[in-house]
Amino acid sequence: MAQSRQGVSRSEVHELIDSRIRTAIREVTWIVAVVVPELMKAPQWTPEDRRKLAAALHGVAESQMGDGRVAAATAAQALAEALEAQLAGKP
């Protein structure tokens, strides 16, 4: 019985990886561009303000994950966790 073998060339694999990396960079840059202006206001924030932003970022992470934007979701989640660590007094 003859079997057809389909493979992926090395250049196709590199192209796929490059595409995923570009997408991830774009998604993370988008999240950072949206969130950084708010983060710049951090010295004036109360702990409650930080809690609210962390909660909002968790919501953004869920939304982005639902849209299949894993890198953006990861970035939002990481930012939320960083704010929560600040609130807890962790470095």
DRENPA-3360 file (N, C-alpha, C; in nm, 2 decimals, always signed):
BEGIN
1 = MAQSRQGV = +0.08/-0.12/+0.00/+0.00/+0.00/+0.00/+0.09/+0.12/+0.00 ~ +0.06/+0.21/-0.09/+0.14/+0.33/-0.10/+0.09/+0.44/+0.00 ~ +0.19/+0.50/+0.06/+0.15/+0.61/+0.15/+0.21/+0.74/+0.10 ~ +0.13/+0.84/+0.10/+0.19/+0.97/+0.06/+0.24/+1.03/+0.18 ~ +0.35/+1.09/+0.17/+0.41/+1.16/+0.29/+0.42/+1.31/+0.26 ~ +0.35/+1.38/+0.35/+0.36/+1.52/+0.34/+0.44/+1.58/+0.45 ~ +0.53/+1.66/+0.41/+0.62/+1.72/+0.51/+0.62/+1.87/+0.49 ~ +0.69/+1.93/+0.59/+0.71/+2.07/+0.58/+0.86/+2.10/+0.57;
9 = SRSEVHEL = +0.88/+2.19/+0.47/+1.03/+2.22/+0.45/+1.08/+2.30/+0.56 ~ +1.21/+2.31/+0.57/+1.27/+2.39/+0.67/+1.24/+2.53/+0.66 ~ +1.23/+2.58/+0.53/+1.20/+2.72/+0.51/+1.06/+2.75/+0.55 ~ +0.97/+2.66/+0.53/+0.83/+2.68/+0.57/+0.82/+2.68/+0.73 ~ +0.90/+2.60/+0.79/+0.90/+2.60/+0.94/+0.95/+2.74/+0.99 ~ +1.06/+2.78/+0.93/+1.11/+2.91/+0.97/+1.01/+3.03/+0.94 ~ +0.95/+3.02/+0.83/+0.85/+3.12/+0.80/+0.73/+3.12/+0.90 ~ +0.69/+3.00/+0.94/+0.58/+2.99/+1.04/+0.63/+3.05/+1.17;
17 = IDSRIRTA = +0.75/+3.01/+1.21/+0.80/+3.06/+1.34/+0.81/+3.21/+1.33 ~ +0.87/+3.27/+1.22/+0.88/+3.41/+1.21/+0.75/+3.48/+1.22 ~ +0.65/+3.42/+1.15/+0.52/+3.48/+1.15/+0.46/+3.48/+1.30 ~ +0.48/+3.38/+1.37/+0.42/+3.37/+1.51/+0.50/+3.47/+1.60 ~ +0.63/+3.48/+1.58/+0.71/+3.58/+1.66/+0.66/+3.72/+1.62 ~ +0.64/+3.75/+1.50/+0.59/+3.89/+1.46/+0.46/+3.92/+1.52 ~ +0.37/+3.82/+1.52/+0.24/+3.83/+1.57/+0.25/+3.86/+1.72 ~ +0.33/+3.78/+1.79/+0.34/+3.80/+1.94/+0.40/+3.94/+1.97;
25 = IREVTWIV = +0.50/+3.98/+1.90/+0.56/+4.11/+1.92/+0.45/+4.22/+1.90 ~ +0.37/+4.21/+1.80/+0.27/+4.31/+1.77/+0.16/+4.31/+1.88 ~ +0.12/+4.19/+1.93/+0.02/+4.18/+2.03/+0.07/+4.24/+2.16 ~ +0.20/+4.21/+2.20/+0.25/+4.26/+2.33/+0.27/+4.41/+2.32 ~ +0.32/+4.46/+2.20/+0.34/+4.60/+2.18/+0.21/+4.68/+2.19 ~ +0.10/+4.62/+2.14/-0.03/+4.68/+2.15/-0.07/+4.69/+2.29 ~ -0.06/+4.59/+2.37/-0.10/+4.59/+2.51/-0.02/+4.69/+2.59 ~ +0.11/+4.69/+2.56/+0.20/+4.79/+2.63/+0.16/+4.93/+2.60;
33 = AVVVPELM = +0.14/+4.95/+2.47/+0.10/+5.09/+2.42/-0.03/+5.14/+2.49 ~ -0.12/+5.05/+2.51/-0.25/+5.09/+2.58/-0.23/+5.11/+2.73 ~ -0.15/+5.02/+2.79/-0.14/+5.02/+2.94/-0.03/+5.12/+2.99 ~ +0.08/+5.14/+2.92/+0.19/+5.22/+2.97/+0.14/+5.36/+3.01 ~ +0.06/+5.43/+2.93/+0.02/+5.56/+2.97/-0.05/+5.56/+3.11 ~ -0.13/+5.46/+3.14/-0.19/+5.45/+3.27/-0.09/+5.41/+3.38 ~ +0.01/+5.33/+3.34/+0.11/+5.30/+3.44/+0.20/+5.42/+3.48 ~ +0.21/+5.51/+3.39/+0.29/+5.63/+3.41/+0.23/+5.72/+3.52;
41 = KAPQWTPE = +0.11/+5.70/+3.55/+0.04/+5.77/+3.65/+0.05/+5.70/+3.79 ~ +0.12/+5.59/+3.79/+0.13/+5.51/+3.91/+0.16/+5.58/+4.04 ~ +0.25/+5.68/+4.04/+0.28/+5.74/+4.17/+0.16/+5.81/+4.24 ~ +0.06/+5.85/+4.16/-0.05/+5.92/+4.22/-0.16/+5.82/+4.25 ~ -0.14/+5.69/+4.22/-0.25/+5.59/+4.25/-0.26/+5.55/+4.39 ~ -0.38/+5.52/+4.43/-0.40/+5.46/+4.56/-0.39/+5.31/+4.54 ~ -0.37/+5.24/+4.65/-0.38/+5.09/+4.64/-0.50/+5.04/+4.57 ~ -0.62/+5.11/+4.60/-0.74/+5.07/+4.53/-0.74/+5.09/+4.38;
49 = DRRKLAAA = -0.67/+5.20/+4.34/-0.66/+5.22/+4.19/-0.58/+5.11/+4.13 ~ -0.47/+5.07/+4.20/-0.39/+4.96/+4.15/-0.47/+4.83/+4.14 ~ -0.55/+4.80/+4.24/-0.63/+4.68/+4.24/-0.73/+4.68/+4.12 ~ -0.79/+4.80/+4.10/-0.88/+4.81/+3.99/-0.81/+4.79/+3.86 ~ -0.69/+4.85/+3.84/-0.62/+4.83/+3.71/-0.58/+4.68/+3.70 ~ -0.54/+4.62/+3.80/-0.50/+4.47/+3.80/-0.63/+4.39/+3.76 ~ -0.74/+4.42/+3.81/-0.86/+4.35/+3.78/-0.90/+4.37/+3.63 ~ -0.89/+4.50/+3.59/-0.92/+4.53/+3.45/-0.82/+4.45/+3.36;
57 = LHGVAESQ = -0.69/+4.45/+3.39/-0.60/+4.37/+3.31/-0.63/+4.22/+3.31 ~ -0.68/+4.17/+3.42/-0.72/+4.03/+3.41/-0.84/+4.01/+3.31 ~ -0.93/+4.11/+3.31/-1.04/+4.10/+3.22/-0.99/+4.11/+3.07 ~ -0.89/+4.20/+3.05/-0.83/+4.21/+2.92/-0.76/+4.08/+2.88 ~ -0.69/+4.02/+2.97/-0.63/+3.89/+2.94/-0.73/+3.79/+2.90 ~ -0.84/+3.78/+2.97/-0.94/+3.68/+2.93/-1.00/+3.71/+2.80 ~ -1.02/+3.84/+2.77/-1.08/+3.88/+2.64/-0.98/+3.85/+2.53 ~ -0.86/+3.88/+2.55/-0.76/+3.86/+2.44/-0.74/+3.71/+2.42;
65 = MGDGRVAA = -0.74/+3.63/+2.53/-0.73/+3.48/+2.51/-0.85/+3.43/+2.43 ~ -0.97/+3.48/+2.46/-1.09/+3.44/+2.39/-1.08/+3.48/+2.24 ~ -1.01/+3.58/+2.21/-0.99/+3.62/+2.07/-0.87/+3.55/+2.00 ~ -0.81/+3.46/+2.08/-0.69/+3.39/+2.02/-0.56/+3.47/+2.02 ~ -0.56/+3.58/+2.09/-0.44/+3.66/+2.10/-0.36/+3.62/+2.23 ~ -0.29/+3.51/+2.22/-0.23/+3.45/+2.34/-0.12/+3.54/+2.39 ~ -0.04/+3.60/+2.30/+0.07/+3.69/+2.35/+0.01/+3.81/+2.42 ~ -0.09/+3.87/+2.37/-0.15/+3.99/+2.43/-0.21/+3.95/+2.57;
73 = ATAAQALA = -0.27/+3.83/+2.57/-0.33/+3.79/+2.70/-0.22/+3.76/+2.80 ~ -0.11/+3.71/+2.76/+0.00/+3.68/+2.85/+0.06/+3.81/+2.90 ~ +0.07/+3.91/+2.81/+0.13/+4.04/+2.85/+0.03/+4.11/+2.95 ~ -0.10/+4.11/+2.93/-0.19/+4.17/+3.02/-0.19/+4.10/+3.15 ~ -0.18/+3.96/+3.15/-0.18/+3.89/+3.27/-0.05/+3.92/+3.35 ~ +0.06/+3.93/+3.28/+0.19/+3.96/+3.35/+0.18/+4.10/+3.41 ~ +0.13/+4.19/+3.34/+0.11/+4.33/+3.40/+0.02/+4.33/+3.52 ~ -0.09/+4.26/+3.52/-0.18/+4.25/+3.63/-0.10/+4.18/+3.75;
81 = EALEAQLA = -0.03/+4.08/+3.73/+0.04/+4.01/+3.83/+0.15/+4.10/+3.89 ~ +0.21/+4.18/+3.81/+0.32/+4.28/+3.86/+0.25/+4.38/+3.95 ~ +0.13/+4.43/+3.91/+0.06/+4.53/+4.00/+0.02/+4.46/+4.13 ~ -0.02/+4.34/+4.12/-0.06/+4.27/+4.25/+0.06/+4.24/+4.34 ~ +0.17/+4.21/+4.28/+0.29/+4.19/+4.36/+0.33/+4.32/+4.42 ~ +0.32/+4.43/+4.36/+0.35/+4.56/+4.42/+0.26/+4.59/+4.54 ~ +0.13/+4.55/+4.52/+0.03/+4.57/+4.63/+0.07/+4.48/+4.75 ~ +0.12/+4.37/+4.72/+0.16/+4.27/+4.83/+0.30/+4.31/+4.89;
89 = GKP = +0.36/+4.41/+4.83/+0.49/+4.45/+4.88/+0.61/+4.36/+4.84 ~ +0.58/+4.29/+4.73/+0.69/+4.20/+4.67/+0.76/+4.28/+4.56 ~ +0.89/+4.25/+4.54/+0.96/+4.31/+4.44/+0.92/+4.28/+4.30;
% end
